[in-house]
Amino acid sequence: MVTQPLQTESIQIPNGALQIAAYQSAPQAPGNYPCIIVIQEVFGVNAYIRDVCDRIASWGFIAVAPAIFQRTAPGFEVGYRPEDLAAGRSHKDQTKAPELISDIQATIAYLKQQPQANARQLGIIGFCFGGHVAYLGATLPEIKVSALFYPSGIAVMTPGGGEPSLTLANKIQGTIYGFFGLQDPIIPNSQTDQIETTFQQQGIKHQIFRYPADHGFACDRRPAYNAEAATDAWKHTQELFDTLKHNS
């Protein structure tokens, strides 16, 4: 719920010759705010992702959601019907990890140029495939905190092919919170266990939260929405992000 006036806008983030469309939400009041990069599901930077940005901005952050399908589907934004999911997955399958990481790096560079942004205190959040992309972002040294909501595929693949993204865990320097549904058909509990074990072995500061919920449980526009699980996950996410303020 938005509790303070916000300034919202559509922006363009340069990444070489590419212009990445993005949604930005920030407190209207003057200040110097930590920043959170928001990574979409396969459904694009849609109304739900804009709401997520507004929620985070209302906590006292600048939140930016870059369109990760900019190369193959500019302006892509759909709902949650089966045909929408199929379209989103077709674009997801065309992404490549180096390009996704470069888009996050471009977003960081953009934030460093914004006068009200404290880009030294930087976090990332992502949902489903966006959770996987946020995990890739967590391997960047600038990212201090990461919230991964049901991040699909980390243990078994990487966008564009190659070793599973989980093998990059040794690059993570910040703190990670992961939120998983025990009834998630896309992320078996064995994969969640593997992710948690890897984080432990690598000495990564982390917490893994498991809920009696399905995939997509935090999205109030999806049939899988679980209000109790979502409320708890958002509470922990805000606690994690607030550590950026304490370290400012």
BELCOR-V795734 format. One record per residue. N is the residue number from 1. PHI is phi as a letter, one per 20 degrees, with the letter a starting at -180 (none if undefined). BURIAL is # if it has 9 or more other C-alpha atoms within 8 Angstrom, else .. Layout:
# BELCOR-V795734
n:N phi:PHI burial:BURIAL
n:N phi:PHI burial:BURIAL
This chain:
# BELCOR-V795734
n:1 phi:none burial:.
n:2 phi:f burial:.
n:3 phi:d burial:.
n:4 phi:b burial:.
n:5 phi:f burial:#
n:6 phi:d burial:#
n:7 phi:d burial:.
n:8 phi:d burial:#
n:9 phi:a burial:.
n:10 phi:e burial:.
n:11 phi:c burial:.
n:12 phi:c burial:.
n:13 phi:d burial:#
n:14 phi:f burial:#
n:15 phi:c burial:#
n:16 phi:m burial:.
n:17 phi:f burial:.
n:18 phi:e burial:.
n:19 phi:d burial:#
n:20 phi:e burial:#
n:21 phi:f burial:#
n:22 phi:b burial:#
n:23 phi:d burial:#
n:24 phi:c burial:#
n:25 phi:c burial:#
n:26 phi:b burial:#
n:27 phi:f burial:#
n:28 phi:f burial:.
n:29 phi:f burial:.
n:30 phi:g burial:.
n:31 phi:r burial:.
n:32 phi:c burial:.
n:33 phi:d burial:#
n:34 phi:g burial:#
n:35 phi:c burial:#
n:36 phi:c burial:#
n:37 phi:e burial:#
n:38 phi:d burial:#
n:39 phi:d burial:#
n:40 phi:f burial:#
n:41 phi:f burial:#
n:42 phi:f burial:#
n:43 phi:e burial:#
n:44 phi:n burial:#
n:45 phi:e burial:#
n:46 phi:e burial:#
n:47 phi:f burial:.
n:48 phi:f burial:#
n:49 phi:f burial:#
n:50 phi:f burial:#
n:51 phi:f burial:.
n:52 phi:f burial:#
n:53 phi:g burial:#
n:54 phi:f burial:#
n:55 phi:f burial:#
n:56 phi:f burial:#
n:57 phi:f burial:#
n:58 phi:f burial:#
n:59 phi:e burial:.
n:60 phi:o burial:#
n:61 phi:c burial:#
n:62 phi:e burial:#
n:63 phi:d burial:#
n:64 phi:c burial:#
n:65 phi:d burial:#
n:66 phi:f burial:#
n:67 phi:e burial:#
n:68 phi:e burial:#
n:69 phi:d burial:#
n:70 phi:g burial:#
n:71 phi:f burial:.
n:72 phi:d burial:.
n:73 phi:b burial:.
n:74 phi:g burial:#
n:75 phi:m burial:.
n:76 phi:f burial:#
n:77 phi:b burial:.
n:78 phi:c burial:.
n:79 phi:e burial:.
n:80 phi:c burial:#
n:81 phi:f burial:.
n:82 phi:g burial:.
n:83 phi:f burial:.
n:84 phi:f burial:#
n:85 phi:f burial:#
n:86 phi:f burial:.
n:87 phi:f burial:.
n:88 phi:f burial:#
n:89 phi:f burial:#
n:90 phi:f burial:.
n:91 phi:f burial:#
n:92 phi:g burial:#
n:93 phi:f burial:.
n:94 phi:e burial:#
n:95 phi:e burial:#
n:96 phi:c burial:#
n:97 phi:g burial:#
n:98 phi:f burial:.
n:99 phi:f burial:.
n:100 phi:f burial:#
n:101 phi:f burial:#
n:102 phi:f burial:#
n:103 phi:f burial:#
n:104 phi:f burial:#
n:105 phi:f burial:.
n:106 phi:f burial:#
n:107 phi:f burial:#
n:108 phi:f burial:#
n:109 phi:f burial:.
n:110 phi:f burial:#
n:111 phi:f burial:#
n:112 phi:f burial:#
n:113 phi:e burial:.
n:114 phi:e burial:.
n:115 phi:f burial:.
n:116 phi:e burial:.
n:117 phi:e burial:#
n:118 phi:e burial:#
n:119 phi:f burial:#
n:120 phi:f burial:.
n:121 phi:d burial:#
n:122 phi:c burial:#
n:123 phi:c burial:#
n:124 phi:b burial:#
n:125 phi:b burial:#
n:126 phi:b burial:#
n:127 phi:c burial:#
n:128 phi:l burial:#
n:129 phi:g burial:#
n:130 phi:f burial:#
n:131 phi:f burial:#
n:132 phi:f burial:#
n:133 phi:f burial:#
n:134 phi:f burial:#
n:135 phi:f burial:#
n:136 phi:g burial:#
n:137 phi:f burial:#
n:138 phi:f burial:#
n:139 phi:f burial:#
n:140 phi:e burial:#
n:141 phi:f burial:#
n:142 phi:f burial:.
n:143 phi:e burial:#
n:144 phi:e burial:#
n:145 phi:c burial:#
n:146 phi:c burial:#
n:147 phi:d burial:#
n:148 phi:d burial:#
n:149 phi:e burial:#
n:150 phi:k burial:#
n:151 phi:f burial:#
n:152 phi:f burial:#
n:153 phi:n burial:#
n:154 phi:g burial:#
n:155 phi:e burial:#
n:156 phi:c burial:#
n:157 phi:b burial:#
n:158 phi:c burial:#
n:159 phi:g burial:#
n:160 phi:n burial:#
n:161 phi:o burial:.
n:162 phi:p burial:.
n:163 phi:f burial:.
n:164 phi:g burial:#
n:165 phi:g burial:#
n:166 phi:f burial:#
n:167 phi:f burial:.
n:168 phi:e burial:.
n:169 phi:g burial:#
n:170 phi:f burial:.
n:171 phi:e burial:.
n:172 phi:f burial:#
n:173 phi:d burial:#
n:174 phi:e burial:#
n:175 phi:d burial:#
n:176 phi:c burial:#
n:177 phi:d burial:#
n:178 phi:d burial:#
n:179 phi:c burial:#
n:180 phi:c burial:#
n:181 phi:e burial:#
n:182 phi:f burial:#
n:183 phi:d burial:.
n:184 phi:f burial:#
n:185 phi:f burial:.
n:186 phi:e burial:.
n:187 phi:d burial:#
n:188 phi:g burial:#
n:189 phi:g burial:.
n:190 phi:f burial:.
n:191 phi:f burial:#
n:192 phi:f burial:#
n:193 phi:g burial:.
n:194 phi:f burial:#
n:195 phi:f burial:#
n:196 phi:f burial:#
n:197 phi:f burial:.
n:198 phi:f burial:#
n:199 phi:f burial:#
n:200 phi:f burial:.
n:201 phi:f burial:.
n:202 phi:e burial:.
n:203 phi:m burial:.
n:204 phi:f burial:#
n:205 phi:f burial:.
n:206 phi:b burial:#
n:207 phi:c burial:.
n:208 phi:d burial:#
n:209 phi:d burial:#
n:210 phi:c burial:.
n:211 phi:c burial:#
n:212 phi:f burial:.
n:213 phi:b burial:#
n:214 phi:e burial:#
n:215 phi:f burial:#
n:216 phi:m burial:#
n:217 phi:f burial:#
n:218 phi:e burial:#
n:219 phi:e burial:#
n:220 phi:f burial:#
n:221 phi:d burial:.
n:222 phi:d burial:#
n:223 phi:g burial:.
n:224 phi:f burial:#
n:225 phi:g burial:#
n:226 phi:c burial:#
n:227 phi:f burial:#
n:228 phi:f burial:.
n:229 phi:f burial:#
n:230 phi:f burial:#
n:231 phi:g burial:.
n:232 phi:f burial:.
n:233 phi:f burial:#
n:234 phi:f burial:.
n:235 phi:f burial:.
n:236 phi:f burial:.
n:237 phi:f burial:#
n:238 phi:f burial:#
n:239 phi:g burial:.
n:240 phi:f burial:#
n:241 phi:f burial:#
n:242 phi:f burial:.
n:243 phi:f burial:.
n:244 phi:f burial:#
n:245 phi:f burial:#
n:246 phi:f burial:.
n:247 phi:e burial:.
n:248 phi:f burial:.
